[in-house]
Structures are given as structure tokens and as C-alpha cells.
Amino acid sequence: MIKPITASDGHILTDGEIYGKTIYLAEGMDESAFHEITEEEYAAIRDAEADIELGADSEMALKAAAYDIITGVSE
């Protein structure tokens, strides 16, 4: 059974990899793995991740992989 957990106002739930105001726990997921951070902390994390620049080769590889996924092409 999927169980939702919801962050309090002004906060985001995270386990360090997943972020959201409401998290729907799948079977086997532990609610205790999640904690709240402020929306400002989340914005700083999101901005820091957006600032990571990929090299041209890495960016092309990611675009090619995304295209393959979208079009259903596999190697």
C-alpha cells in the first residue's frame, strides 16, 4: 500500500535523493528516512545542482540517451 507523507508549511521532505512536499512511500520505503528542510535550503540545493556544468561530451551523451529513451531506440 502506498502511504503519503506531507511536509509542514514552508518545508520540503527529503531523504537526500528524493525531494517533495508530499512523498508517496512505496512498499519497502521507510518514513524515518525522510526529514524536513526549509524551502530556502531546498532552493539552495537545487541551484547548486543546476550550477554543475557538464562537459560537451557528457552533455551530448545525455542528450543522445534521452533521445533514445523518448523514441524507444535501444542499443
Residue pairs with C-beta under 8 A, 6 or more apart in sequence:
1 27
2 24
2 25
2 26
2 27
3 24
3 25
3 31
4 22
4 23
4 24
4 25
5 13
5 22
5 23
5 25
5 31
5 34
6 13
6 21
6 22
7 13
7 20
7 21
7 22
7 36
8 36
10 38
10 39
11 21
11 36
11 37
11 38
11 39
12 19
12 20
12 21
12 36
12 37
12 38
12 39
12 41
12 42
13 19
13 20
13 21
13 22
13 23
13 34
13 35
13 36
14 20
14 34
14 35
14 36
14 37
14 42
15 33
15 34
15 35
18 34
19 42
19 45
23 34
25 31
37 45
54 62
67 73
68 74
68 75
